[in-house]
Amino acid sequence: MKSRFALFLIVIAIIAGLPWLITTPYWRGILVLCAMNVLLAMSLNLVLGYTGQLNLGQSAFFAIGAYVSTILIKTYGWNFWVAALAAVIAAGFLGLALAAFAARLRGHYLAIASLGFAVITYQVLLNWEDVTEGVRGIYGILPPVPNTVALFYLVAGIAAAVYLLLDNLVRSPIGDTLRAIREDEVSAASLGVNAAIWKAFAFGLGAGIAGLAGAFYPGFVGTLVPDAFGIIESFTMMAMVIVGGMGTMIGPVIGAVVLTFLPELLRGFGELRLMIYGLALTLVVLFMPGGMVQAWVSLKNRLRA
Amino acid sequence: MSDLLALLTQQTINGVYLGCLYVMVALGLTLIYGVLNQINFAHADFVTVGAFTAFFTATRLATRVLGMPDTAAYLLSLFFALGAGALLGWLVSAAVFAPLRRRGSDELRPLIATIGVSVLLENGQLWLFGPVPYQFDSPLARETIRVGRIFFSAQSALVVAVSLAAIAALYAFMRFTFIGKALRAVAQDRETAGLMGINENLVIALTIVIASALAGMAGALLGPVVVLTPFTGASLIVKAFAIVIIGGFGNMEGTIIAGLLVGIIEAFTVQYLGSGIIDLVVFAMLLAMLVIRPTGLIAERKEENV
């Protein structure tokens, strides 16, 4: 326990030192993006990795967080933090609603229902122009803190806090319940687990965290258009979770860091970045189902033997 | 004929023609699901590959290199697209589905792996062909056929004719040939079919190849009537899923009915509500179907393994 705490302090120190190592504005921006991706990957991992529910609609909750907070700030003049809280609540409630709706659906049916949910959300953002401005987009959105380094500390700090929260959650009996549902929902139900309620809990919490990431996104980019929240965003989150190692706490964090920086190092254009994501997704599922965490463990075992 | 009746007939014809295209795509998904209980998420991207194959065959290879006349070149391109789809299907079957099946993996991993294939195909084509839409001129799309006050293009007549022929051929294949019988046997019970001496791996691979060939040819039919970009197929995939769910996963007849239904509903939505909300209408149908009758229009007789 003590060594875990020491490790956590070291990680915090590294995060705190990063803006001194990386000084160009462009790469500092990538740092912020990376912290946001870590939040998103963790949010999907709770549903996909720990509860075993293939949710292809996570991009919708990210979108709802972004739009709810921005509209409350720009149109109604709310304070950023109150608006961010509202974004978390709105996304969380929609997550609960999707889970309630999909309570009877499993496997492929859930995947397609959540995909349909993401498409509907995207279409509403595109067509409800009175509120969302549609394709024209919302411009001139300010971040909650004045500079990129402060924004990085803010989002990374929140990501660390969410990590601690989820880490304790998955170690608690609730984590055992979620894993039981993942391994065999029918058996879990026969042991008295109310699977529908716990799946809804995972969906709601995961959606809330994605909504929180969404609250920081518009201020970072400065503009908000529906195209930032297409289905492909759900797939990039999934790639981060799978490549890192789903169903582990550290895996999706590593996956998010690697898949944010790797395409940048390769001087990626948009299509090249996504080609890497697609290829990584397929190859990892085929050859390394446990992701980088599994690869690391088996490498360690081989060195020891 | 009154104005209203003419309008209704016109929109129904447009709907049937759209529906035939959707059926070609959705049938492949449902066929694969029937024998394998798996979803190929990249299925609709095979449509895009088919469309680009047909485009380059019809406008470059056949006309400029072989010097064929326009119409013959386009008809030839249908078969090239069919071949491209079949090849992709074989690749995905051999490289993704077969290894995962050997490892006895759950239902989600093949879906995730094919999502990867889909992302790769879309962005690979974006890299090759760029984001600017291609103008795929089919000689048949320019010719208009007029019956009374009803108009339709020769292209849409060809789409309906080819899809009807493909569906009839597939149906005959499944009903009357030995391999078709083997395929249905594997769909009913894979293990028992294996015990009866059916090479299930071959049957599954063949199913994926047939399904993908249909998707490739659908691309060649679709190319001249839509905006051809690397994401043409991607915009279809969710609609194809909706059709497969409305028709009942793995149910051929249900898929055909649902495909035509969605096509007709789409045509009337465009007429009366505008084209912006087509996806909303189709997905509202999908979600309603999942709540009311998750087994689809025609209930499956197969029992769920628990």
Boltz contact constraints between the chains, C-beta under 6 A:
constraints:
  - contact:
      token1: [A, 54]
      token2: [B, 108]
      max_distance: 6.0
  - contact:
      token1: [A, 107]
      token2: [B, 107]
      max_distance: 6.0
  - contact:
      token1: [A, 108]
      token2: [B, 39]
      max_distance: 6.0
  - contact:
      token1: [A, 112]
      token2: [B, 241]
      max_distance: 6.0
  - contact:
      token1: [A, 113]
      token2: [B, 290]
      max_distance: 6.0
  - contact:
      token1: [A, 116]
      token2: [B, 283]
      max_distance: 6.0
  - contact:
      token1: [A, 116]
      token2: [B, 286]
      max_distance: 6.0
  - contact:
      token1: [A, 116]
      token2: [B, 287]
      max_distance: 6.0
  - contact:
      token1: [A, 119]
      token2: [B, 238]
      max_distance: 6.0
  - contact:
      token1: [A, 119]
      token2: [B, 279]
      max_distance: 6.0
  - contact:
      token1: [A, 119]
      token2: [B, 283]
      max_distance: 6.0
  - contact:
      token1: [A, 120]
      token2: [B, 283]
      max_distance: 6.0
  - contact:
      token1: [A, 123]
      token2: [B, 279]
      max_distance: 6.0
  - contact:
      token1: [A, 123]
      token2: [B, 280]
      max_distance: 6.0
  - contact:
      token1: [A, 127]
      token2: [B, 276]
      max_distance: 6.0
  - contact:
      token1: [A, 186]
      token2: [B, 306]
      max_distance: 6.0
  - contact:
      token1: [A, 235]
      token2: [B, 115]
      max_distance: 6.0
  - contact:
      token1: [A, 235]
      token2: [B, 119]
      max_distance: 6.0
  - contact:
      token1: [A, 271]
      token2: [B, 123]
      max_distance: 6.0
  - contact:
      token1: [A, 271]
      token2: [B, 126]
      max_distance: 6.0
  - contact:
      token1: [A, 271]
      token2: [B, 127]
      max_distance: 6.0
  - contact:
      token1: [A, 274]
      token2: [B, 119]
      max_distance: 6.0
  - contact:
      token1: [A, 274]
      token2: [B, 123]
      max_distance: 6.0
  - contact:
      token1: [A, 275]
      token2: [B, 120]
      max_distance: 6.0
  - contact:
      token1: [A, 275]
      token2: [B, 123]
      max_distance: 6.0
  - contact:
      token1: [A, 275]
      token2: [B, 124]
      max_distance: 6.0
  - contact:
      token1: [A, 277]
      token2: [B, 119]
      max_distance: 6.0
  - contact:
      token1: [A, 278]
      token2: [B, 116]
      max_distance: 6.0
  - contact:
      token1: [A, 278]
      token2: [B, 119]
      max_distance: 6.0
  - contact:
      token1: [A, 278]
      token2: [B, 120]
      max_distance: 6.0
  - contact:
      token1: [A, 279]
      token2: [B, 120]
      max_distance: 6.0
  - contact:
      token1: [A, 281]
      token2: [B, 116]
      max_distance: 6.0
  - contact:
      token1: [A, 282]
      token2: [B, 113]
      max_distance: 6.0
  - contact:
      token1: [A, 282]
      token2: [B, 116]
      max_distance: 6.0
  - contact:
      token1: [A, 282]
      token2: [B, 117]
      max_distance: 6.0
  - contact:
      token1: [A, 285]
      token2: [B, 109]
      max_distance: 6.0
  - contact:
      token1: [A, 285]
      token2: [B, 112]
      max_distance: 6.0
  - contact:
      token1: [A, 285]
      token2: [B, 113]
      max_distance: 6.0
